[in-house]
Amino acid sequence: MGFTYFLPEPSLQQYVENIIVVNLNLNEDFVKELTIVPDYRPCLCFILEDKISAFEHGSLVERENAIFAGFHLFSTVMNLGKNHRAVCVQFKPIGWNSLMGNIPQTELTNNCYDAKFFLGNVVNSLTERLSESPTAALQNQIIQYFLKERLNDSLSPFDKAIAAFIQSAGKISIEETASLACLSLRQFERICNHKIGVSPRMFGKLIRFSNSYKLKEQNPDITWSKIAFQCGYFDHMHLIRDFKQFSGTTPSITEEELHFRSFPYDRATN
């Protein structure tokens, strides 16, 4: 029970962050309704048991068996059900775009879509194979083979520049990143909106917020001031401002309230 992580094979590493196999038996002692804070890594999730639901416009909406989740700029409240089984692919932003083709990523930001809309009916057979596979290791093999058949584009200068921007945790300037991409600033901003889904400035803010939240989850005793320094914030107040923008609340409240999680909500098992 819990989370099993797999690193992508070498041919996928420039596109995929990791493969996550989730197997949770959520009894009465566990948190089932979670507030998922924003993350800059979009996901493809195959739900194998107990469909997840999300609150949208005041109503609980049940998701499909396989969903594409673009990265969100606000928190999402989700219900996982009682027996939550899933196989999730956490993409690097450039990998997400390589899989999706030339679809403007602005259409996916802040949204979840039925994966069949993009990948066709192969989703049904793939979900069935994953559901019938007896081990996490076999599920990982199936999903990585599926991805290798589709992620075969070479990285463009823009892709490499975005990878460097992420590696720096958003600390290198947008102008320098545009130069690495061999583009003017205006060209870089336009392509970033198309291929990533947000402006370079917003993408940098999202990277810093996501990194700071995960750092706190992994190191509960570290102070927010130290997190602000390590994650490239000018000061503690800039971190608080981003927290209010992306999570809708303050760092201290997200720390105290157990239902706040980053994907893949590991603390759900605590």
Secondary structure, DSSP 8 states (H G I E B T S, - for coil): -EEEEE---GGGTTTEEEEEEEEEE--TTS--EEEE---SS-EEEEEEES--EEEETTEEEE--SEEEE---SS-EEEE--SEEEEEEEEE-HHHHHHHH-S--GGGTTT-EEETHHHHTTHHHHHHHHHHH-SSHHHHHHHHHHHHHTT------HHHHHHHHHHHTTT-S-HHHHHHHTT--HHHHHHHHHHHTSS-HHHHHHHHHHHHHHHHHHH-TTS-HHHHHHHTT-SSHHHHHHHHHHHHSS-HHHHHH-TTEE-TT-GGGG-
